[in-house]
Amino acid sequence: MLQLHDLTFIPFISSAEIEESIKKLAQKISVDYKEKIPVFLGVLNGAYQFTAALTQFYPGDCEVEFTKLKSYEGTSSTGTIQSLIGVDNLKGKDVIVVEDIVDTGNTISEIIKILEKEAVASYKIATLCYKPVAYKKSHKIDYIGLEIPNKFIVGYGLDYDGLGRNLPEIYQLK
């Protein structure tokens, strides 16, 4: 068990399971982008570990960029997105948005608006964790590492009010 602030979490996904799913995603992406040099666009803060691992396992040439948006306070989505760091210099490039988790889809919708405004050549969405029950949008999630139930999780980049991002595995709220 793990205590973060006022909440207790229990083990959910091991670091070995996480690594295996990331390796599989990197391989799938490399097949799809074998003739291209994709830009992996990590969504901070949560996707920093996933972006690093995904690009380390990616066997081809690639670029890495980051953007920062915020939609969570505490254990729930606020329903609004704040853009804290924008993106630029993506015009005409093939972009893979790298998310730690996709639940409601609000952040993905905002990023897609930004990418379309930037006139990227193409974009696809990659996420380590996906909550299909919570997903409320129609955008295709192209690369899914792990489908999970609609429970609050921490670890491997995901946090609870700033804590837990550094954990090598994922925990769920008890």
Contact map, one row per residue, 1 for C-alpha under 8 A:
111000011110000000000000000000000000000000000000000000000000000000000000000000000000000000000000000000000000000000000000000000000000000000000000000000000000000000000000000000
111100011100000000000000000000000000000000000000000000000000000000000000000000000000000000000000000000000000000000000000000000000000000000000000000000000000000000000000001000
111111111000000000000000000000000000000000000000000000000000000000000000000000000000000000000000000000000000000000000000000000000000000000000000000000000000000000000000000000
011111111000000000000000000000000000000000000000000000000000000000000000000000000000000000000000000000000000000000000000000000000000000000000000000000000000000100110000000000
001111100000000000000000000000000000000000000000000000000000000000000000000000000000000000000000000000000000000000000000000000000000000000000000000000000000000000000000000000
001111110000000000000000000000000000000000000000000000000000000000000000000000000000000000000000000000000000000000000000000000000000000000000000000000000000000000000000000000
001111111000000000000000000000000000000000000000000000000000000000000000000000000000000000000000000000000000000000000000000000000000000000000000000000000000000000000000000011
111101111100000000000000000000000000000000000000000000000000000000000000000000000000000000000000000000000000000000000000000000000000000000000000000000000000000000000000000011
111100111110000000000000000000000000000000000000000000000000000000000000000000000000000000000000000000000000000000000000000000000000000000000000000000000000000000000000001111
110000011111000000000000000000000000000000000000000000000000000000000000000000000000000000000000000000000000000000000000000000000000000000000000000000000000000000000000001111
100000001111110000000000000000000000000000000000000000000000000000000000000000000000000000000000000000000000000000000000000000000000000000000000000000000000000000000000111100
000000000111110000000000000000000000000000000000000000000000000000000000000000000000000000000000000000000000000000000000000000000000000000000000000000000000000000000000111100
000000000011111011000000000000000000000000000000000000000000000000000000000000000000000000000000000000000000000000000000000000000000000000000000000000000000000000000000111000
000000000011111111000000000000000000000000000000000000000000000000000000000000000000000000000000000000000000000000000000000000000000000000000000000000000000000000000001110000
000000000000111111100000000000000000000000000000000000000000000000000000000000000000000000000000000000000000000000000000000000000000000000000000000000000000000000000001110000
000000000000011111110000000000000000000000000000000000000000000000000000000000000000000000000000000000000000000000000000000000000000000000000000000000000000000000000000000000
000000000000111111111000000000000000000000000000000000000000000000000000000000000000000000000000000000000000000000000000000000000000000000000000000000000000000000000000000000
000000000000111111111100000000000000000000000000000000000000000000000000000000000000000000000000000000000000000000000000000000000000000000000000100000000000000000000000100000
000000000000001111111110000000000000000000000000000010000000000000000000000000000000000000000000000000000000000000000000000000000000000000000000000000000000000000000000000000
000000000000000111111111000000000000000000000000000000000000000000000000000000000000000000000000000000000000000000000000000000000000000000000000000000000000000000000000000000
000000000000000011111111100000000000000000000000000000000000000000000000000000000000000000000000000000000000000000000000000000010000000000000000110000000000000000000000000000
000000000000000001111111110000000000000000000000010011001000000000000000000000000000000000000000000000000000000000000000000000010000000000000000100000000000000000000000000000
000000000000000000111111111000000000000000000000000001001100000000000000000000000000000000000000000000000000000000000000000000000000000000000000000000000000000000000000000000
000000000000000000011111111100000000000000000000000000000000000000000000000000000000000000000000000000000000000000000000000000000000000000000000100000000000000000000000000000
000000000000000000001111111110000000000000000000000001000000000000000000000000000000000000000000000000000000000000000000000000000000000000000011100000000000000000000000000000
000000000000000000000111111111000000000000000000000001101110000000000000000000000000000000000000000000000000000000000000000000000000000000000000000000000000000000000000000000
000000000000000000000011111111100000000000000000000000001110000000000000000000000000000000000000000000000000000000000000000000000000000000000000000000000000000000000000000000
000000000000000000000001111111110000000000000000000000000000000000000000000000000000000000000000000000000000000000000000000000000000000000000000000000000000000000000000000000
000000000000000000000000111111111000000000000000000000000100000000000000000000000000000000000000000000000000000000000000000000000000000000000010000000000000000000000000000000
000000000000000000000000011111111100000000000000000000000111000000000000000000000000000000000000000000000000000000000000000000000000000000000000000000000000000000000000000000
000000000000000000000000001111111100000000000000000000000000000000000000000000000000000000000000000000000000000000000000000000000000000000000000000000000000000000000000000000
000000000000000000000000000111111100000000000000000000000000000000000000000000000000000000000000000000000000000000000000000000000000000000000000000000000000000000000000000000
000000000000000000000000000011111111110000000000000000000000000000000000000000000000000000000000000000000000000000000000000000000000000000000000000000000000000000000000000000
000000000000000000000000000001111111100000000000000000000001000000000000000000000000000000000000000000000000000000000000000000000000000000000000000000000000000000000000000000
000000000000000000000000000000001111100000000000000000000000000000000000000000000000000000000000000000000000000000000000000000000000000000000000000000000000000000000000000000
000000000000000000000000000000001111110000000000000000000000000000000000000000000000000000000100000000000000000000000000000000000000000000000000000000000000000000000000000000
000000000000000000000000000000001111111000000000000000000001111000000000000000000000000000000100000000000000000000000000000000000000000000000000000000000000000000000000000000
000000000000000000000000000000001001111100000000000000000000111000000000000000000000000000001111000000000000000000000000000000000000000000000000000000000000000000000000000000
000000000000000000000000000000000000111110000000000000000000011110000000000000000000000000001111000000000000000000000000000000000000000000000000000000000000000000000000000000
000000000000000000000000000000000000011111000000001000100000011110000000000000000000000000000011110000000000000000000000000000000000000000000000000000000000000000000000000000
000000000000000000000000000000000000001111100000001000000000000111100000000000000000000000000011110000000000000000000000000000000000000000000000000000000000000000000000000000
000000000000000000000000000000000000000111110011001000000000000111100000000000000000000000000000111000000000000000000000000000000000000000000000000000000000000000000000000000
000000000000000000000000000000000000000011111111000000000000000001111000000000000000000000000000111100000000000000000000000000000000000000000000000000000000000000000000000000
000000000000000000000000000000000000000001111111000000000000000001111000000000000000000000000000000000000000000000000000000000000000000000000000000000000000000000000000000000
000000000000000000000000000000000000000000111111000000000000000000010000000000000000000000000000000000000000000000000000000000000000000000000000000000000000100000000000000000
000000000000000000000000000000000000000000111111100000000000000000000000000000000000000000000000001100000000000000000000000000000000000000000000000000000001111000001000000000
000000000000000000000000000000000000000001111111111000000000000000000000000000000000000000000000011100000000000000000000000000000000000000000000000000000000110000000000000000
000000000000000000000000000000000000000001111111111100000000000000000000000000000000000000000000000000000000000000000000000000000000000000000000000000000000100000000000000000
000000000000000000000000000000000000000000000111111110000000000000000000000000000000000000000000000000000000000000000000000000000000000000000000000000000001100000000000000000
000000000000000000000100000000000000000000000011111111000000000000000000000000000000000000000000011100000000000000000000000000010000000000000000000000000001100000000000000000
000000000000000000000000000000000000000111000011111111100000000000000000000000000000000000000000010000000000000000000000000000000000000000000000000000000000000000000000000000
000000000000000000000000000000000000000000000001111111110000000000000000000000000000000000000000000000000000000000000000000000000000000000000000000000000000000000000000000000
000000000000000000100100000000000000000000000000111111111000000000000000000000000000000000000000000000000000000000000000000000000000000000000000000000000000000000000000000000
000000000000000000000110110000000000000000000000011111111100000000000000000000000000000000000000000000000000000000000000000000000000000000000000000000000000000000000000000000
000000000000000000000000010000000000000100000000001111111100010100000000000000000000000000000000000000000000000000000000000000000000000000000000000000000000000000000000000000
000000000000000000000000000000000000000000000000000111111110000000000000000000000000000000000000000000000000000000000000000000000000000000000000000000000000000000000000000000
000000000000000000000110011000000000000000000000000011111110000000000000000000000000000000000000000000000000000000000000000000000000000000000000000000000000000000000000000000
000000000000000000000010011011000000000000000000000001111111100000000000000000000000000000000000000000000000000000000000000000000000000000000000000000000000000000000000000000
000000000000000000000000011001000000000000000000000000011111100000000000000000000000000000000000000000000000000000000000000000000000000000000000000000000000000000000000000000
000000000000000000000000000001000100100000000000000000000111110000000000000000000000000000000000000000000000000000000000000000000000000000000000000000000000000000000000000000
000000000000000000000000000000000000110000000000000000000111111000000000000000000000000000000000000000000000000000000000000000000000000000000000000000000000000000000000000000
000000000000000000000000000000000000111100000000000000100001111100000000000000000000000000000000000000000000000000000000000000000000000000000000000000000000000000000000000000
000000000000000000000000000000000000111100000000000000000000111110000000000000000000000000000000000000000000000000000000000000000000000000000000000000000000000000000000000000
000000000000000000000000000000000000001111000000000000100000011111000000000000000000000000000000000000000000000000000000000000000000000000000000000000000000000000000000000000
000000000000000000000000000000000000001111000000000000000000001111100000000000000000000000000000000000000000000000000000000000000000000000000000000000000000000000000000000000
000000000000000000000000000000000000000011110000000000000000000111110000000000000000001000000000000000000000000000000000000000000000000000000000000000000000000000000000000000
000000000000000000000000000000000000000011110000000000000000000011111000000000000001111000000000000000000000000000000000000000000000000000000000000000000000000000000000000000
000000000000000000000000000000000000000000111000000000000000000001111100000000000011110000000000000000000000000000000000000000000000000000000000000000000000000000000000000000
000000000000000000000000000000000000000000110000000000000000000000111110000000001111100000000000000000000010000000000000000000000000000000000000000000000000000000000000000000
000000000000000000000000000000000000000000000000000000000000000000011111000000001111000000000000000000000010000000000000000000000000000000000000000000000000000000000000000000
000000000000000000000000000000000000000000000000000000000000000000001111100011111100000000000000000000000110000000000000000000000000000000000000000000000000000000000000000000
000000000000000000000000000000000000000000000000000000000000000000000111111111000000000000000000000000000000000000000000000000000000000000000000000000000000000000000000000000
000000000000000000000000000000000000000000000000000000000000000000000011111111000000000000000000000000000000000000000000000000000000000000000000000000000000000010000000000000
000000000000000000000000000000000000000000000000000000000000000000000001111100000000000000000000000000000000000000000000000000000000000000000000000000000000000110000000000000
000000000000000000000000000000000000000000000000000000000000000000000001111110000000000000000000000000000000000000000000000000000000000000000000000000010000000110000000000000
000000000000000000000000000000000000000000000000000000000000000000000001111111000000000000000000000000000000000000000000000000000000000000000000000000000000000000000000000000
000000000000000000000000000000000000000000000000000000000000000000000011101111110000000000000000000000000000000000000000000000000000000000000000000000000000000000000000000000
000000000000000000000000000000000000000000000000000000000000000000000011100111111000000000000000000000000000000000000000000000000000000000000000000000000000000000000000000000
000000000000000000000000000000000000000000000000000000000000000000000010000011111000000000000000000000000100000000000000000000000000000000000000000000000000000000000000000000
000000000000000000000000000000000000000000000000000000000000000000000010000011111100000000000000000000000100000000000000000000000000000000000000000000000000000000000000000000
000000000000000000000000000000000000000000000000000000000000000000001110000001111110000000000000000000000110010000000000000000000000000000000000000000000000000000000000000000
000000000000000000000000000000000000000000000000000000000000000000001110000000011111000000000000000000000000000000000000000000000000000000000000000000000000000000000000000000
000000000000000000000000000000000000000000000000000000000000000000011100000000001111110000000000000000000000000000000000000000000000000000000000000000000000000000000000000000
000000000000000000000000000000000000000000000000000000000000000000111100000000000111110000000000000000000000000000000000000000000000000000000000000000000000000000000000000000
000000000000000000000000000000000000000000000000000000000000000000111000000000000011111000000000000000000000000000000000000000000000000000000000000000000000000000000000000000
000000000000000000000000000000000000000000000000000000000000000000110000000000000011111100000000000000000000000000000000000000000000000000000000000000000000000000000000000000
000000000000000000000000000000000000000000000000000000000000000001100000000000000000111111000000000000000000000001000000000000000000000000000000000000000000000000000000000000
000000000000000000000000000000000000000000000000000000000000000000000000000000000000011111100000000000000000000000000100000000000000000000000000000000000000000000000000000000
000000000000000000000000000000000000000000000000000000000000000000000000000000000000001111100000000000000000000000000100000000000000000000000000000000000000000000000000000000
000000000000000000000000000000000000000000000000000000000000000000000000000000000000001111111010000000000000000000100111000000000000000000000000000000000000000000000000000000
000000000000000000000000000000000000000000000000000000000000000000000000000000000000000111111000000000000000000000000111100000000000000000000000000000000000000000000000000000
000000000000000000000000000000000000000000000000000000000000000000000000000000000000000001111100000000000000000000000011110000000000000000000000000000000000000000000000000000
000000000000000000000000000000000000011000000000000000000000000000000000000000000000000001111110000000000000000000000001110000000000000000000000000000000000000000000000000000
000000000000000000000000000000000001111000000000000000000000000000000000000000000000000000011111000000000000000000000001111000000000000000000000000000000000000000000000000000
000000000000000000000000000000000000011110000000000000000000000000000000000000000000000001001111100000000000000000000001111100000000000000000000000000000000000000000000000000
000000000000000000000000000000000000011110000000000000000000000000000000000000000000000000000111110000000000000000000000001111000000000000000000000000000000000000000000000000
000000000000000000000000000000000000000111100000000000000000000000000000000000000000000000000011111000000000000000000000001111000000000000000000000000000000000000000000000000
000000000000000000000000000000000000000111100010011000000000000000000000000000000000000000000001111100000000000000000000000011100000000000000000000000000000000000000000000000
000000000000000000000000000000000000000001100110010000000000000000000000000000000000000000000000111111000000000000000000000011110000000000000000000000000000000000000000000000
000000000000000000000000000000000000000000100110010000000000000000000000000000000000000000000000011111000000000000000000000000111000000000000000000000000000110000000000000000
000000000000000000000000000000000000000000000000000000000000000000000000000000000000000000000000001111100000000000000000000000111110000000000000000000000000000000000000000000
000000000000000000000000000000000000000000000000000000000000000000000000000000000000000000000000001111111001000000000000000000101110001000000000000000000000000000000000000000
000000000000000000000000000000000000000000000000000000000000000000000000000000000000000000000000000011111000000000000000000000000111111100000000000001000000000000000000000000
000000000000000000000000000000000000000000000000000000000000000000000000000000000000000000000000000001111110000000000000000000000000011110000000000000000000000000000000000000
000000000000000000000000000000000000000000000000000000000000000000000000000000000000000000000000000001111111100000000000000000000000001110000000000000000000000000000000000000
000000000000000000000000000000000000000000000000000000000000000000000010000000111000000000000000000000011111110000000000000000000000000010000000000000000000000000000000000000
000000000000000000000000000000000000000000000000000000000000000000001110000000001000000000000000000000011111111000000000000000000000000000000000000000000000000000000000000000
000000000000000000000000000000000000000000000000000000000000000000000000000000000000000000000000000001001111111100000000000000000000000000100000000000000000000000000000000000
000000000000000000000000000000000000000000000000000000000000000000000000000000000000000000000000000000001111111110000000000000000000000010100000000000000000000000000000000000
000000000000000000000000000000000000000000000000000000000000000000000000000000001000000000000000000000000111111111000000000000000000000000000000000000000000000000000000000000
000000000000000000000000000000000000000000000000000000000000000000000000000000000000000000000000000000000011111111100000000000000000000000000000000000000000000000000000000000
000000000000000000000000000000000000000000000000000000000000000000000000000000000000000000000000000000000001111111110000000000000000000000000000000000000000000000000000000000
000000000000000000000000000000000000000000000000000000000000000000000000000000000000000000000000000000000000111111111000000000000000000000000000000000000000000000000000000000
000000000000000000000000000000000000000000000000000000000000000000000000000000000000001000000000000000000000011111111100000000000000000000000000000000000000000000000000000000
000000000000000000000000000000000000000000000000000000000000000000000000000000000000000001000000000000000000001111111111001000000000000000000000000000000000000000000000000000
000000000000000000000000000000000000000000000000000000000000000000000000000000000000000000000000000000000000000111111111000000000000000000000000000000000000000000000000000000
000000000000000000000000000000000000000000000000000000000000000000000000000000000000000000000000000000000000000011111110000000000000000000000000000000000000000000000000000000
000000000000000000000000000000000000000000000000000000000000000000000000000000000000000111100000000000000000000001111111000000000000000000000000000000000000000000000000000000
000000000000000000000000000000000000000000000000000000000000000000000000000000000000000001110000000000000000000000111111100000000000000000000000000000000000000000000000000000
000000000000000000000000000000000000000000000000000000000000000000000000000000000000000001111110000000000000000000110111111000000000000000000000000000000000000000000000000000
000000000000000000000000000000000000000000000000000000000000000000000000000000000000000000111110000000000000000000000011111000000000000000000000000000000000000000000000000000
000000000000000000000000000000000000000000000000000000000000000000000000000000000000000000011110000000000000000000000001111100000000000000000000000000000000000000000000000000
000000000000000000000000000000000000000000000000000000000000000000000000000000000000000000000111100000000000000000100001111110000000000000000000000000000000000000000000000000
000000000000000000000000000000000000000000000000000000000000000000000000000000000000000000000011100000000000000000000000011111000000000000001110000000000000000000000000000000
000000000000000000000000000000000000000000000000000000000000000000000000000000000000000000000001111000000000000000000000001111100000000000011110000000000000000000000000000000
000000000000000000000000000000000000000000000000000000000000000000000000000000000000000000000001111000000000000000000000000111110000000000001111100000000000000000000000000000
000000000000000000000000000000000000000000000000000000000000000000000000000000000000000000000000011111000000000000000000000011111100000000001011100000000000000000000000000000
000000000000000000001100000000000000000000000000010000000000000000000000000000000000000000000000001110000000000000000000000001111100000000000001110000000000000000000000000000
000000000000000000000000000000000000000000000000000000000000000000000000000000000000000000000000000111000000000000000000000000111110000000000001111100000000000000000000000000
000000000000000000000000000000000000000000000000000000000000000000000000000000000000000000000000000011100000000000000000000000111111000000000001111100000000000000000000000000
000000000000000000000000000000000000000000000000000000000000000000000000000000000000000000000000000011100000000000000000000000001111111000000000001111000000000000000000000000
000000000000000000000000000000000000000000000000000000000000000000000000000000000000000000000000000000100000000000000000000000000111111000000000001111000000000000000000000000
000000000000000000000000000000000000000000000000000000000000000000000000000000000000000000000000000000100000000000000000000000000011111000000000000011000000000000000000000000
000000000000000000000000000000000000000000000000000000000000000000000000000000000000000000000000000000110000000000000000000000000011111100000000000001000000000000000000000000
000000000000000000000000000000000000000000000000000000000000000000000000000000000000000000000000000001111000000000000000000000000011111110000000000000000000000000000000000000
000000000000000000000000000000000000000000000000000000000000000000000000000000000000000000000000000000111000000000000000000000000000011111000000000000000000000000000000000000
000000000000000000000000000000000000000000000000000000000000000000000000000000000000000000000000000000011100100000000000000000000000001111100000000000000000000000000000000000
000000000000000000000000000000000000000000000000000000000000000000000000000000000000000000000000000000000000000000000000000000000000000111110000000000000000000000000000000000
000000000000000000000000000000000000000000000000000000000000000000000000000000000000000000000000000000000001100000000000000000000000000011111000000000000000000000000000000000
000000000000000000000000000000000000000000000000000000000000000000000000000000000000000000000000000000000000000000000000000010000000000001111100000000000000000000000000000000
000000000000000000000000000000000000000000000000000000000000000000000000000000000000000000000000000000000000000000000000000111100000000000111111000000000000000000000000000000
000000000000000000000000000000000000000000000000000000000000000000000000000000000000000000000000000000000000000000000000000111000000000000011111000000000000000000000000000000
000000000000000000000000100010000000000000000000000000000000000000000000000000000000000000000000000000000000000000000000000111100000000000001111100000000000000000000000000000
000000000000000000000000100000000000000000000000000000000000000000000000000000000000000000000000000000000000000000000000000001111100000000001111111000000000000000000000000000
000000000000000001001101100000000000000000000000000000000000000000000000000000000000000000000000000000000000000000000000000001111100000000000011111000000000000000000000000000
000000000000000000001000000000000000000000000000000000000000000000000000000000000000000000000000000000000000000000000000000000011100000000000001111100000000000000000000000000
000000000000000000000000000000000000000000000000000000000000000000000000000000000000000000000000000000000000000000000000000000001111000000000001111110000000000000000000000000
000000000000000000000000000000000000000000000000000000000000000000000000000000000000000000000000000000000000000000000000000000001111000000000000011111100000000000000000000000
000000000000000000000000000000000000000000000000000000000000000000000000000000000000000000000000000000000000000000000000000000000011100000000000001111100000000000000000000000
000000000000000000000000000000000000000000000000000000000000000000000000000000000000000000000000000000100000000000000000000000000011110000000000000111110000000000000000000000
000000000000000000000000000000000000000000000000000000000000000000000000000000000000000000000000000000000000000000000000000000000000000000000000000111111000000000000000000110
000000000000000000000000000000000000000000000000000000000000000000000000001000000000000000000000000000000000000000000000000000000000000000000000000001111100000000000000000110
000000000000000000000000000000000000000000000000000000000000000000000000000000000000000000000000000000000000000000000000000000000000000000000000000000111110011000000000011110
000000000000000000000000000000000000000000000000000000000000000000000000000000000000000000000000000000000000000000000000000000000000000000000000000000011111111100011000011100
000000000000000000000000000000000000000000000000000000000000000000000000000000000000000000000000000000000000000000000000000000000000000000000000000000001111111000011111111000
000000000000000000000000000000000000000000000100110000000000000000000000000000000000000000000000000000000000000000000000000000000000000000000000000000000111110000011111110000
000000000000000000000000000000000000000000001111110000000000000000000000000000000000000000000000000100000000000000000000000000000000000000000000000000000111111000011110000000
000000000000000000000000000000000000000000000110000000000000000000000000000000000000000000000000000100000000000000000000000000000000000000000000000000001111111100011000000000
000000000000000000000000000000000000000000000100000000000000000000000000000000000000000000000000000000000000000000000000000000000000000000000000000000001110111111111000000000
000100000000000000000000000000000000000000000000000000000000000000000000011000000000000000000000000000000000000000000000000000000000000000000000000000000100011111110000000000
000000000000000000000000000000000000000000000000000000000000000000000000111000000000000000000000000000000000000000000000000000000000000000000000000000000000001111100000000000
000000000000000000000000000000000000000000000000000000000000000000000000000000000000000000000000000000000000000000000000000000000000000000000000000000000000001111111000000000
000100000000000000000000000000000000000000000000000000000000000000000000000000000000000000000000000000000000000000000000000000000000000000000000000000000000001111111100000000
000100000000000000000000000000000000000000000000000000000000000000000000000000000000000000000000000000000000000000000000000000000000000000000000000000000111111101111110000000
000000000000000000000000000000000000000000000100000000000000000000000000000000000000000000000000000000000000000000000000000000000000000000000000000000000111111001111110000000
000000000000000000000000000000000000000000000000000000000000000000000000000000000000000000000000000000000000000000000000000000000000000000000000000000000011100000111111000000
000000000000000000000000000000000000000000000000000000000000000000000000000000000000000000000000000000000000000000000000000000000000000000000000000000000011100000011111110000
000000000000011000000000000000000000000000000000000000000000000000000000000000000000000000000000000000000000000000000000000000000000000000000000000000000011000000000111110000
000000000011111001000000000000000000000000000000000000000000000000000000000000000000000000000000000000000000000000000000000000000000000000000000000000000011000000000011111000
000000000011111000000000000000000000000000000000000000000000000000000000000000000000000000000000000000000000000000000000000000000000000000000000000000001111000000000011111100
010000001111100000000000000000000000000000000000000000000000000000000000000000000000000000000000000000000000000000000000000000000000000000000000000000001110000000000000111110
000000001111000000000000000000000000000000000000000000000000000000000000000000000000000000000000000000000000000000000000000000000000000000000000000000111100000000000000011111
000000111100000000000000000000000000000000000000000000000000000000000000000000000000000000000000000000000000000000000000000000000000000000000000000000111000000000000000001111
000000111100000000000000000000000000000000000000000000000000000000000000000000000000000000000000000000000000000000000000000000000000000000000000000000000000000000000000000111
